[in-house]
Amino acid sequence: MPITTCVFDAYGTLFDVAAAAREAAREPAFAAIAETWPQLAEHWRLKQLQYSWLRAVTGAHDDFWQVTQEGLDWSLEKMGVADEPALRERLLALYWELQAFAEVPAMLRALKDGGLNTAILSNGSPAMLDGAVQSAGISDLLDVSLSVESVGVFKPHASVYDLVGAHYSCAKGEVLFVSSNGWDAAAATGYGFTTAWVNRGGDPVDRLPWKPAHQLRDLSGIPALAGL
């Protein structure tokens, strides 16, 4: 079945989640993380994801901004800088202005020029996603940002992936789902989407019942996978 719809995870896939810590570390006021920002960024992202999974399985849903703050607070304590409120405030502010990866605009433009639907499907709240899309200047290249807030549970719950068909009235086989999270791409494979895992770090494949259909090192190859 031809691909008609390309759907992207947001954080880590279109938007560089390490950018907030990297940018803060360049500012003289935050010299405390000048050398350790990569570890801080890694801890923050991992805890953000872990908390989303735990909330999903326990039914204790809250929006992704709350989870993002809680993940940061754990990470700041882990790194020994929990007593720097200005650093916390700056990191959270920068999270609303995450940079898109360099290849994103041209990739999305190629999809739109090829007549395909383009969307975000994300754990992010609507306000967070709007802020990231506007900051990256890619609003004209996306049809819609679909947020888990409309179903009240985080990925990889099947009801999240249901949002794509509900919006576009398309078959699962028409969807190319793209994520930088191997577990997300794997779950979407199990759901019935064609999937691409953007494995920028060269990580091993997750040991799950399903595997991503494709692996890429960046997003530049997505138009070809979509048949363009």
N, CA, C and O of each residue as an XYZ file, in Angstrom:
912
protein
N       0.845     -1.187      0.000
C       0.000      0.000      0.000
C       0.889      1.249      0.000
O       1.784      1.357      0.839
N       0.662      2.193     -0.922
C       1.514      3.386     -0.978
C       1.402      4.228      0.288
O       0.340      4.309      0.905
N       2.506      4.847      0.661
C       2.522      5.752      1.808
C       1.862      7.079      1.408
O       2.233      7.699      0.412
N       0.884      7.492      2.203
C       0.237      8.792      1.982
C       0.506      9.768      3.113
O       0.311     10.974      2.966
N       0.959      9.233      4.251
C       1.017     10.028      5.477
C       2.300      9.724      6.236
O       2.574      8.572      6.574
N       3.082     10.761      6.499
C       4.323     10.620      7.272
C       4.120     11.291      8.628
O       3.807     12.479      8.711
N       4.303     10.512      9.676
C       4.039     10.981     11.030
C       5.321     10.874     11.844
O       6.013      9.857     11.805
N       5.626     11.933     12.578
C       6.894     12.020     13.286
C       6.692     12.201     14.784
O       5.880     13.016     15.222
N       7.436     11.436     15.552
C       7.631     11.797     16.950
C       8.319     13.160     16.968
O       8.983     13.536     16.002
N       8.164     13.890     18.052
C       8.717     15.244     18.101
C      10.081     15.299     18.787
O      11.091     15.613     18.157
N      10.098     14.994     20.079
C      11.295     15.224     20.890
C      12.341     14.139     20.658
O      12.104     12.957     20.905
N      13.491     14.571     20.182
C      14.566     13.653     19.818
C      14.514     13.218     18.375
O      15.494     12.697     17.843
N      13.364     13.430     17.728
C      13.206     13.029     16.325
C      13.293     14.259     15.422
O      14.208     14.365     14.605
N      12.353     15.180     15.566
C      12.442     16.455     14.839
C      13.257     17.477     15.613
O      13.991     18.270     15.023
N      13.128     17.458     16.945
C      13.750     18.474     17.792
C      14.852     17.868     18.651
O      14.686     16.791     19.222
N      15.973     18.566     18.736
C      17.148     18.099     19.463
C      16.962     18.341     20.952
O      17.086     19.475     21.415
N      16.665     17.288     21.709
C      16.379     17.451     23.133
C      17.621     17.796     23.949
O      17.499     18.228     25.095
N      18.797     17.615     23.391
C      20.022     17.994     24.100
C      20.325     19.481     23.968
O      21.222     19.994     24.638
N      19.586     20.175     23.111
C      19.911     21.569     22.815
C      19.774     22.469     24.031
O      20.553     23.410     24.185
N      18.799     22.205     24.900
C      18.602     23.081     26.057
C      19.824     23.064     26.966
O      20.326     24.123     27.342
N      20.308     21.883     27.323
C      21.489     21.787     28.184
C      22.725     22.323     27.480
O      23.554     22.986     28.102
N      22.856     22.044     26.195
C      24.016     22.517     25.443
C      24.061     24.046     25.400
O      25.116     24.649     25.596
N      22.915     24.663     25.143
C      22.870     26.127     25.069
C      23.123     26.753     26.431
O      23.861     27.733     26.527
N      22.528     26.211     27.481
C      22.741     26.756     28.818
C      24.209     26.658     29.216
O      24.747     27.575     29.836
N      24.857     25.553     28.865
C      26.255     25.340     29.239
C      27.194     26.353     28.610
O      28.296     26.572     29.112
N      26.770     26.973     27.516
C      27.605     27.988     26.854
C      27.525     29.349     27.529
O      28.323     30.237     27.228
N      26.578     29.521     28.430
C      26.373     30.814     29.076
C      27.211     30.890     30.350
O      27.185     29.963     31.160
N      27.955     31.983     30.538
C      28.852     32.087     31.699
C      28.168     31.868     33.040
O      28.794     31.372     33.977
N      26.900     32.226     33.147
C      26.199     32.088     34.427
C      26.032     30.632     34.844
O      25.773     30.343     36.012
N      26.180     29.719     33.893
C      25.923     28.309     34.192
C      27.164     27.451     33.955
O      27.093     26.363     33.384
N      28.291     27.969     34.407
C      29.562     27.262     34.260
C      29.546     25.917     34.982
O      30.359     25.044     34.675
N      28.641     25.739     35.928
C      28.576     24.485     36.684
C      28.303     23.278     35.792
O      28.622     22.149     36.164
N      27.714     23.509     34.616
C      27.451     22.371     33.714
C      28.235     22.490     32.405
O      27.927     21.816     31.422
N      29.248     23.352     32.405
C      30.015     23.571     31.176
C      30.625     22.285     30.633
O      30.696     22.098     29.419
N      31.063     21.406     31.512
C      31.702     20.162     31.095
C      30.762     18.959     31.194
O      30.977     17.944     30.532
N      29.748     19.073     31.998
C      28.900     17.904     32.298
C      27.527     17.957     31.642
O      26.688     17.096     31.904
N      27.283     18.954     30.792
C      25.948     19.085     30.201
C      25.502     17.842     29.417
O      24.310     17.534     29.432
N      26.409     17.102     28.723
C      25.906     15.914     28.013
C      25.291     14.886     28.957
O      24.272     14.276     28.631
N      25.908     14.688     30.139
C      25.351     13.748     31.104
C      24.024     14.259     31.649
O      23.085     13.486     31.836
N      23.946     15.566     31.905
C      22.698     16.147     32.381
C      21.587     15.946     31.359
O      20.475     15.553     31.712
N      21.889     16.215     30.098
C      20.894     16.045     29.040
C      20.446     14.597     28.932
O      19.263     14.324     28.724
N      21.381     13.671     29.072
C      21.043     12.247     28.971
C      20.152     11.810     30.131
O      19.156     11.113     29.936
N      20.526     12.233     31.350
C      19.702     11.900     32.516
C      18.297     12.485     32.366
O      17.305     11.813     32.650
N      18.220     13.719     31.927
C      16.938     14.403     31.805
C      16.020     13.668     30.830
O      14.848     13.436     31.125
N      16.552     13.311     29.688
C      15.743     12.626     28.691
C      15.301     11.252     29.188
O      14.147     10.867     29.002
N      16.206     10.516     29.816
C      15.858      9.178     30.276
C      14.771      9.230     31.350
O      13.813      8.459     31.301
N      14.915     10.136     32.319
C      13.919     10.232     33.378
C      12.578     10.717     32.822
O      11.523     10.254     33.256
N      12.614     11.632     31.878
C      11.391     12.103     31.239
C      10.624     10.926     30.630
O       9.411     10.814     30.809
N      11.324     10.062     29.922
C      10.693      8.898     29.318
C      10.234      7.889     30.376
O       9.114      7.383     30.310
N      11.092      7.605     31.339
C      10.728      6.641     32.374
C       9.478      7.076     33.124
O       8.600      6.260     33.408
N       9.401      8.356     33.443
C       8.226      8.846     34.165
C       6.968      8.769     33.301
O       5.877      8.519     33.814
N       7.114      8.982     31.993
C       5.941      8.862     31.116
C       5.446      7.412     31.089
O       4.240      7.169     31.128
N       6.374      6.448     31.021
C       5.977      5.033     31.017
C       5.296      4.655     32.332
O       4.265      3.982     32.335
N       5.880      5.091     33.445
C       5.316      4.752     34.749
C       3.931      5.361     34.934
O       3.037      4.727     35.496
N       3.759      6.571     34.467
C       2.437      7.190     34.552
C       1.435      6.461     33.664
O       0.265      6.333     34.024
N       1.884      5.986     32.518
C       0.985      5.276     31.612
C       0.509      3.962     32.220
O      -0.680      3.649     32.163
N       1.422      3.193     32.800
C       1.039      1.877     33.308
C       0.286      1.962     34.630
O      -0.436      1.030     34.986
N       0.442      3.064     35.365
C      -0.257      3.204     36.642
C      -1.518      4.046     36.532
O      -2.262      4.177     37.504
N      -1.767      4.619     35.357
C      -2.939      5.453     35.179
C      -2.837      6.806     35.850
O      -3.853      7.467     36.060
N      -1.631      7.230     36.189
C      -1.417      8.507     36.877
C      -1.002      9.585     35.880
O       0.065     10.184     36.013
N      -1.847      9.829     34.882
C      -1.459     10.740     33.803
C      -1.371     12.186     34.281
O      -2.183     12.655     35.079
N      -0.374     12.863     33.771
C      -0.259     14.314     33.868
C       0.363     14.770     32.569
O       0.892     13.948     31.821
N       0.315     16.061     32.279
C       0.819     16.467     30.971
C       2.347     16.404     30.928
O       3.017     16.327     31.958
N       2.874     16.441     29.701
C       4.298     16.204     29.477
C       5.163     17.305     30.069
O       6.338     17.081     30.362
N       4.603     18.476     30.246
C       5.385     19.549     30.863
C       5.672     19.213     32.320
O       6.776     19.470     32.801
N       4.709     18.648     33.029
C       4.937     18.222     34.405
C       6.005     17.134     34.450
O       6.906     17.172     35.288
N       5.899     16.171     33.549
C       6.875     15.081     33.498
C       8.268     15.622     33.162
O       9.267     15.161     33.714
N       8.326     16.590     32.264
C       9.605     17.198     31.880
C      10.260     17.892     33.065
O      11.470     17.777     33.259
N       9.478     18.607     33.853
C      10.023     19.278     35.034
C      10.490     18.272     36.083
O      11.543     18.449     36.695
N       9.716     17.235     36.284
C      10.099     16.226     37.271
C      11.372     15.497     36.854
O      12.224     15.199     37.690
N      11.497     15.214     35.568
C      12.714     14.585     35.078
C      13.931     15.483     35.253
O      15.018     15.012     35.588
N      13.742     16.771     35.026
C      14.847     17.712     35.207
C      15.246     17.800     36.679
O      16.434     17.808     36.999
N      14.269     17.866     37.567
C      14.588     17.989     38.990
C      15.406     16.793     39.472
O      16.368     16.963     40.221
N      15.030     15.589     39.050
C      15.823     14.415     39.417
C      17.242     14.538     38.871
O      18.211     14.232     39.566
N      17.355     14.985     37.633
C      18.658     15.048     36.965
C      19.565     16.099     37.590
O      20.766     15.875     37.741
N      18.998     17.242     37.954
C      19.796     18.283     38.614
C      20.328     17.775     39.955
O      21.471     18.053     40.318
N      19.502     17.036     40.684
C      19.967     16.466     41.948
C      21.045     15.419     41.696
O      22.046     15.377     42.411
N      20.852     14.589     40.703
C      21.841     13.570     40.363
C      23.193     14.186     40.029
O      24.239     13.639     40.377
N      23.161     15.342     39.344
C      24.395     16.006     38.916
C      24.963     16.951     39.972
O      26.000     17.578     39.756
N      24.286     17.051     41.107
C      24.802     17.877     42.191
C      24.583     19.366     42.021
O      25.302     20.170     42.614
N      23.596     19.745     41.216
C      23.335     21.176     40.990
C      21.861     21.510     41.267
O      21.292     22.405     40.642
N      21.265     20.792     42.194
C      19.856     21.019     42.514
C      19.623     22.332     43.244
O      18.489     22.804     43.327
N      20.698     22.933     43.777
C      20.558     24.177     44.535
C      20.787     25.413     43.662
O      21.118     26.480     44.178
N      20.613     25.277     42.345
C      20.791     26.405     41.426
C      19.472     26.668     40.696
O      19.291     26.220     39.564
N      18.544     27.397     41.342
C      17.235     27.628     40.727
C      17.296     28.383     39.411
O      16.448     28.172     38.545
N      18.283     29.259     39.242
C      18.399     29.994     37.976
C      18.725     29.055     36.826
O      18.258     29.259     35.705
N      19.524     28.027     37.095
C      19.851     27.035     36.072
C      18.595     26.260     35.692
O      18.333     26.044     34.509
N      17.830     25.847     36.670
C      16.582     25.128     36.390
C      15.648     25.978     35.531
O      15.091     25.497     34.544
N      15.484     27.221     35.907
C      14.599     28.119     35.161
C      15.065     28.302     33.725
O      14.256     28.316     32.797
N      16.378     28.443     33.549
C      16.926     28.646     32.207
C      16.752     27.399     31.344
O      16.387     27.508     30.173
N      17.004     26.233     31.897
C      16.859     24.993     31.139
C      15.405     24.781     30.705
O      15.146     24.367     29.575
N      14.482     25.062     31.587
C      13.076     24.894     31.238
C      12.653     25.892     30.162
O      11.883     25.551     29.265
N      13.151     27.112     30.250
C      12.835     28.106     29.223
C      13.374     27.677     27.862
O      12.697     27.816     26.843
N      14.593     27.158     27.856
C      15.205     26.718     26.598
C      14.489     25.518     26.002
O      14.541     25.309     24.790
N      13.820     24.727     26.835
C      13.118     23.558     26.314
C      11.953     23.959     25.412
O      11.516     23.175     24.570
N      11.462     25.160     25.588
C      10.386     25.655     24.731
C      10.918     26.185     23.396
O      10.144     26.551     22.511
N      12.241     26.221     23.265
C      12.862     26.767     22.058
C      13.854     25.782     21.449
O      14.880     26.185     20.902
N      13.550     24.506     21.544
C      14.472     23.494     21.034
C      14.710     23.670     19.536
O      13.800     24.009     18.781
N      15.943     23.436     19.131
C      16.296     23.524     17.716
C      15.859     22.247     16.998
O      15.923     21.151     17.554
N      15.417     22.415     15.756
C      15.184     21.250     14.898
C      16.530     20.755     14.378
O      17.457     21.547     14.206
N      16.642     19.465     14.128
C      17.850     18.949     13.498
C      18.000     19.573     12.117
O      17.011     19.939     11.482
N      19.231     19.690     11.662
C      19.545     20.491     10.470
C      18.796     20.027      9.225
O      18.434     20.854      8.388
N      18.555     18.725      9.084
C      17.955     18.211      7.854
C      16.427     18.286      7.846
O      15.797     17.975      6.835
N      15.828     18.698      8.969
C      14.370     18.648      9.100
C      13.621     19.512      8.082
O      12.720     18.997      7.420
N      13.947     20.797      7.925
C      13.150     21.605      6.992
C      13.146     21.072      5.564
O      12.088     20.993      4.940
N      14.300     20.710      5.045
C      14.370     20.214      3.666
C      13.643     18.886      3.528
O      12.992     18.640      2.513
N      13.746     18.031      4.530
C      13.062     16.747      4.496
C      11.551     16.928      4.462
O      10.865     16.309      3.649
N      11.031     17.781      5.351
C       9.592     18.022      5.381
C       9.115     18.697      4.093
O       8.030     18.394      3.597
N       9.917     19.602      3.561
C       9.549     20.279      2.313
C       9.437     19.270      1.172
O       8.534     19.370      0.341
N      10.346     18.306      1.129
C      10.295     17.282      0.081
C       9.018     16.452      0.200
O       8.406     16.103     -0.809
N       8.619     16.140      1.420
C       7.387     15.371      1.619
C       6.165     16.168      1.177
O       5.280     15.641      0.503
N       6.125     17.437      1.562
C       4.977     18.267      1.172
C       4.938     18.472     -0.337
O       3.871     18.410     -0.948
N       6.092     18.714     -0.935
C       6.145     18.884     -2.387
C       5.708     17.604     -3.106
O       5.206     17.653     -4.229
N       5.907     16.461     -2.445
C       5.493     15.186     -3.015
C       4.032     14.856     -2.765
O       3.557     13.790     -3.156
N       3.320     15.764     -2.118
C       1.889     15.587     -1.907
C       1.507     14.734     -0.717
O       0.361     14.295     -0.620
N       2.444     14.486      0.197
C       2.154     13.642      1.353
C       1.648     14.452      2.541
O       1.969     15.631      2.693
N       0.858     13.802      3.370
C       0.466     14.386      4.648
C       1.658     14.338      5.596
O       2.441     13.389      5.564
N       1.797     15.351      6.433
C       2.882     15.377      7.415
C       2.317     15.795      8.764
O       1.571     16.770      8.854
N       2.667     15.064      9.803
C       2.120     15.354     11.129
C       3.120     14.973     12.209
O       4.030     14.174     11.989
N       2.928     15.563     13.372
C       3.605     15.152     14.596
C       2.638     14.314     15.414
O       1.447     14.616     15.483
N       3.162     13.247     16.040
C       2.409     12.463     17.024
C       3.308     12.345     18.244
O       4.324     11.650     18.203
N       2.942     13.019     19.328
C       3.903     13.219     20.414
C       3.275     13.122     21.793
O       2.081     13.360     21.976
N       4.114     12.764     22.756
C       3.748     12.872     24.164
C       3.584     14.321     24.602
O       2.931     14.590     25.611
N       4.154     15.241     23.873
C       4.133     16.643     24.253
C       2.728     17.210     24.351
O       1.819     16.779     23.642
N       2.561     18.175     25.233
C       1.279     18.860     25.336
C       1.102     19.760     24.119
O       2.090     20.119     23.479
N      -0.138     20.134     23.784
C      -0.345     21.016     22.629
C       0.462     22.309     22.710
O       1.020     22.753     21.707
N       0.529     22.914     23.890
C       1.275     24.167     24.019
C       2.764     23.962     23.787
O       3.405     24.777     23.122
N       3.322     22.885     24.326
C       4.737     22.585     24.119
C       5.037     22.358     22.649
O       6.025     22.871     22.125
N       4.189     21.591     21.988
C       4.424     21.296     20.576
C       4.311     22.546     19.723
O       5.101     22.749     18.800
N       3.335     23.380     20.028
C       3.197     24.627     19.276
C       4.430     25.498     19.453
O       4.917     26.089     18.489
N       4.943     25.581     20.686
C       6.139     26.368     20.930
C       7.338     25.851     20.156
O       8.091     26.640     19.586
N       7.526     24.542     20.126
C       8.667     23.957     19.419
C       8.546     24.151     17.914
O       9.522     24.506     17.252
N       7.358     23.921     17.374
C       7.150     24.067     15.932
C       7.359     25.506     15.492
O       8.001     25.760     14.472
N       6.824     26.441     16.252
C       6.976     27.852     15.903
C       8.433     28.284     16.025
O       8.943     29.007     15.168
N       9.105     27.841     17.093
C      10.504     28.213     17.297
C      11.390     27.684     16.183
O      12.338     28.349     15.768
N      11.081     26.481     15.696
C      11.879     25.869     14.628
C      11.512     26.395     13.244
O      12.222     26.129     12.274
N      10.408     27.139     13.142
C      10.001     27.719     11.861
C       9.515     26.700     10.856
O       9.750     26.856      9.658
N       8.835     25.647     11.323
C       8.396     24.588     10.404
C       6.874     24.418     10.403
O       6.364     23.389      9.960
N       6.163     25.411     10.891
C       4.712     25.268     10.995
C       4.043     25.079      9.635
O       3.024     24.396      9.532
N       4.615     25.683      8.593
C       4.011     25.560      7.261
C       4.303     24.214      6.607
O       3.767     23.918      5.539
N       5.144     23.397      7.234
C       5.523     22.104      6.670
C       4.822     20.930      7.353
O       5.058     19.771      7.013
N       3.959     21.244      8.316
C       3.236     20.221      9.069
C       1.744     20.505      9.022
O       1.319     21.652      9.158
N       0.952     19.460      8.829
C      -0.497     19.621      8.826
C      -1.046     19.831     10.226
O      -1.924     20.666     10.441
N      -0.525     19.068     11.175
C      -1.117     19.034     12.504
C      -0.118     18.452     13.492
O       0.751     17.662     13.122
N      -0.251     18.850     14.750
C       0.478     18.212     15.844
C      -0.540     17.477     16.702
O      -1.380     18.101     17.351
N      -0.465     16.151     16.705
C      -1.379     15.317     17.478
C      -0.734     15.002     18.819
O       0.360     14.440     18.872
N      -1.411     15.363     19.895
C      -0.873     15.202     21.247
C      -1.605     14.107     22.005
O      -2.805     13.906     21.820
N      -0.875     13.404     22.857
C      -1.487     12.373     23.695
C      -2.503     12.951     24.670
O      -3.304     12.211     25.242
N      -2.478     14.259     24.864
C      -3.419     14.857     25.808
C      -4.871     14.599     25.428
O      -5.753     14.636     26.286
N      -5.126     14.339     24.149
C      -6.504     14.083     23.722
C      -7.001     12.700     24.146
O      -8.205     12.441     24.126
N      -6.075     11.806     24.533
C      -6.480     10.478     25.004
C      -6.054     10.215     26.449
O      -6.499      9.240     27.054
N      -5.207     11.066     27.002
C      -4.857     10.974     28.416
C      -3.963      9.823     28.800
O      -4.052      9.313     29.917
N      -3.097      9.403     27.889
C      -2.122      8.363     28.201
C      -0.942      8.524     27.254
O      -1.106      8.931     26.104
N       0.245      8.201     27.745
C       1.456      8.367     26.946
C       1.696      7.167     26.032
O       1.142      6.088     26.236
N       2.541      7.386     25.016
C       3.027      6.279     24.208
C       3.766      5.273     25.100
O       4.355      5.639     26.117
N       3.719      4.006     24.696
C       3.243      3.457     23.419
C       1.832      2.877     23.460
O       1.568      1.883     22.784
N       0.926      3.461     24.223
C      -0.443      2.965     24.256
C      -1.069      3.057     22.866
O      -0.891      4.053     22.165
N      -1.796      2.025     22.472
C      -2.352      1.963     21.119
C      -3.298      3.114     20.819
O      -3.433      3.526     19.666
N      -3.959      3.640     21.857
C      -4.892      4.746     21.622
C      -4.193      5.989     21.095
O      -4.810      6.827     20.438
N      -2.897      6.105     21.390
C      -2.130      7.240     20.837
C      -1.963      7.073     19.329
O      -2.186      8.017     18.572
N      -1.574      5.888     18.895
C      -1.400      5.640     17.459
C      -2.738      5.710     16.714
O      -2.775      6.008     15.520
N      -3.836      5.433     17.430
C      -5.165      5.564     16.826
C      -5.451      6.987     16.344
O      -6.257      7.186     15.435
N      -4.797      7.967     16.947
C      -5.063      9.366     16.603
C      -4.763      9.674     15.135
O      -5.379     10.560     14.544
N      -3.822      8.945     14.554
C      -3.449      9.202     13.156
C      -4.602      8.846     12.226
O      -5.005      9.656     11.392
N      -5.128      7.641     12.370
C      -6.242      7.220     11.524
C      -7.484      8.044     11.759
O      -8.246      8.312     10.830
N      -7.692      8.451     13.013
C      -8.857      9.271     13.325
C      -8.779     10.625     12.648
O      -9.796     11.169     12.219
N      -7.577     11.170     12.550
C      -7.421     12.488     11.928
C      -7.457     12.421     10.412
O      -8.115     13.239      9.770
N      -6.759     11.459      9.837
C      -6.596     11.413      8.385
C      -7.542     10.439      7.686
O      -7.623     10.443      6.458
N      -8.254      9.610      8.437
C      -9.113      8.579      7.841
C      -8.324      7.706      6.853
O      -8.798      7.380      5.765
N      -7.115      7.343      7.269
C      -6.249      6.530      6.422
C      -6.065      5.155      7.037
O      -6.271      4.969      8.236
N      -5.678      4.199      6.217
C      -5.362      2.859      6.699
C      -3.983      2.858      7.359
O      -3.135      3.691      7.038
N      -3.767      1.927      8.273
C      -2.464      1.837      8.943
C      -1.334      1.650      7.944
O      -0.238      2.179      8.134
N      -1.597      0.897      6.877
C      -0.569      0.632      5.885
C      -0.153      1.830      5.065
O       0.852      1.777      4.356
N      -0.906      2.907      5.148
C      -0.559      4.136      4.429
C       0.382      5.033      5.222
O       0.851      6.051      4.713
N       0.659      4.655      6.468
C       1.398      5.533      7.380
C       2.849      5.093      7.514
O       3.137      3.927      7.786
N       3.758      6.047      7.319
C       5.155      5.871      7.683
C       5.364      6.626      8.983
O       5.282      7.854      9.015
N       5.633      5.894     10.054
C       5.832      6.496     11.370
C       7.322      6.536     11.674
O       8.023      5.534     11.532
N       7.795      7.697     12.089
C       9.232      7.927     12.267
C       9.500      8.370     13.705
O       8.869      9.302     14.205
N      10.438      7.693     14.360
C      10.789      8.053     15.733
C      12.265      7.810     15.986
O      12.874      6.916     15.397
N      12.834      8.624     16.877
C      14.213      8.399     17.320
C      14.259      7.428     18.492
O      15.337      7.027     18.932
N      13.085      7.051     18.997
C      13.001      6.094     20.098
C      12.741      4.703     19.528
O      11.707      4.462     18.905
N      13.685      3.791     19.747
C      13.522      2.453     19.209
C      12.274      1.767     19.713
O      11.606      1.062     18.958
N      11.946      1.963     20.990
C      10.751      1.337     21.571
C       9.476      1.882     20.934
O       8.502      1.146     20.775
N       9.473      3.171     20.566
C       8.319      3.813     19.942
C       8.115      3.257     18.529
O       7.001      2.900     18.144
N       9.202      3.191     17.771
C       9.124      2.638     16.422
C       8.715      1.164     16.458
O       7.954      0.706     15.607
N       9.224      0.427     17.446
C       8.865     -0.990     17.567
C       7.377     -1.159     17.876
O       6.697     -1.981     17.262
N       6.884     -0.378     18.825
C       5.468     -0.471     19.185
C       4.579     -0.083     18.016
O       3.527     -0.685     17.804
N       4.997      0.920     17.259
C       4.220      1.332     16.092
C       4.234      0.262     15.006
O       3.268      0.126     14.256
N       5.325     -0.497     14.919
C       5.355     -1.650     14.017
C       4.294     -2.665     14.434
O       3.536     -3.164     13.602
N       4.250     -2.962     15.724
C       3.253     -3.882     16.227
C       1.832     -3.387     15.998
O       0.908     -4.181     15.824
N       1.668     -2.091     16.000
C       0.349     -1.486     15.762
C      -0.084     -1.647     14.307
O      -1.276     -1.742     14.016
N       0.892     -1.676     13.395
C       0.567     -1.849     11.980
C       1.100     -0.789     11.047
O       0.873     -0.851      9.839
N       1.809      0.188     11.595
C       2.430      1.210     10.752
C       3.705      0.666     10.113
O       4.342     -0.235     10.657
N       4.074      1.216      8.957
C       5.444      1.087      8.460
C       6.289      2.038      9.292
O       5.881      3.175      9.531
N       7.447      1.599      9.733
C       8.196      2.396     10.711
C       9.643      2.621     10.299
O      10.251      1.818      9.591
N      10.164      3.744     10.770
C      11.580      4.068     10.599
C      12.129      4.554     11.937
O      11.593      5.480     12.545
N      13.185      3.925     12.374
C      13.871      4.328     13.606
C      15.069      5.189     13.215
O      15.958      4.731     12.497
N      15.090      6.429     13.684
C      16.224      7.320     13.444
C      17.220      7.083     14.578
O      17.094      7.654     15.661
N      18.177      6.258     14.319
C      19.119      5.786     15.332
C      20.418      6.581     15.220
O      21.436      6.073     14.751
N      20.361      7.823     15.654
C      21.523      8.720     15.516
C      22.733      8.236     16.310
O      23.871      8.499     15.922
N      22.500      7.539     17.404
C      23.601      7.116     18.258
C      24.131      5.735     17.970
O      25.062      5.286     18.638
N      23.561      5.040     16.985
C      24.008      3.690     16.682
C      23.732      2.702     17.796
O      24.538      1.806     18.051
N      22.590      2.859     18.466
C      22.246      1.987     19.588
C      21.779      0.607     19.114
O      21.344      0.459     17.972
N      21.868     -0.402     19.987
C      21.335     -1.724     19.640
C      19.808     -1.664     19.512
O      19.161     -0.775     20.065
N      19.258     -2.611     18.787
C      17.809     -2.723     18.655
C      17.225     -3.219     19.977
O      17.747     -4.155     20.581
N      16.139     -2.586     20.419
C      15.485     -3.011     21.653
C      14.944     -4.432     21.527
O      14.447     -4.836     20.476
N      15.051     -5.166     22.608
C      14.557     -6.556     22.651
C      13.068     -6.531     22.974
O      12.665     -6.654     24.131
N      12.275     -6.372     21.951
C      10.828     -6.303     22.061
C      10.205     -7.260     21.050
O      10.911     -7.766     20.178
N       8.894     -7.524     21.142
C       8.281     -8.456     20.191
C       8.297     -7.971     18.743
O       8.104     -8.766     17.823
N       8.528     -6.668     18.531
C       8.515     -6.113     17.173
C       9.787     -5.320     16.958
O      10.453     -4.928     17.917
N      10.126     -5.085     15.696
C      11.305     -4.299     15.350
C      10.918     -3.244     14.322
O      10.007     -3.465     13.523
N      11.597     -2.105     14.331
C      11.353     -1.109     13.286
C      11.636     -1.696     11.908
O      12.556     -2.496     11.740
N      10.844     -1.293     10.934
C      11.045     -1.803      9.575
C      12.326     -1.274      8.957
O      12.969     -1.964      8.167
N      12.701     -0.047      9.315
C      13.878      0.603      8.725
C      14.676      1.289      9.831
O      14.127      1.710     10.849
N      15.980      1.391      9.606
C      16.854      2.171     10.472
C      17.590      3.198      9.637
O      18.075      2.890      8.548
N      17.674      4.426     10.146
C      18.396      5.506      9.484
C      19.260      6.227     10.514
O      18.959      6.193     11.708
N      20.324      6.876     10.066
C      21.159      7.658     10.974
C      20.663      9.094     11.120
O      20.997      9.769     12.094
N      19.875      9.560     10.169
C      19.236     10.869     10.265
C      17.970     10.839      9.419
O      17.594      9.794      8.887
N      17.314     11.991      9.298
C      16.013     12.051      8.636
C      16.081     12.294      7.138
O      15.046     12.325      6.472
N      17.251     12.461      6.609
C      17.375     12.843      5.203
C      16.845     11.755      4.259
O      16.457     12.065      3.132
N      16.820     10.504      4.690
C      16.358      9.428      3.831
C      14.865      9.154      3.892
O      14.380      8.242      3.222
N      14.129      9.924      4.680
C      12.691      9.678      4.834
C      11.915      9.842      3.523
O      11.076      8.992      3.227
N      12.147     10.878      2.731
C      11.385     10.980      1.459
C      11.524      9.739      0.592
O      10.544      9.299     -0.009
N      12.715      9.170      0.515
C      12.901      7.960     -0.291
C      12.104      6.794      0.285
O      11.491      6.034     -0.464
N      12.107      6.647      1.617
C      11.321      5.583      2.239
C       9.836      5.762      1.980
O       9.088      4.787      1.906
N       9.413      7.014      1.844
C       8.003      7.309      1.575
C       7.636      7.144      0.107
O       6.480      7.332     -0.270
N       8.616      6.795     -0.723
C       8.341      6.530     -2.132
C       8.531      7.703     -3.061
O       8.065      7.683     -4.199
N       9.227      8.745     -2.573
C       9.459      9.927     -3.406
C      10.825      9.860     -4.097
O      11.187     10.773     -4.838
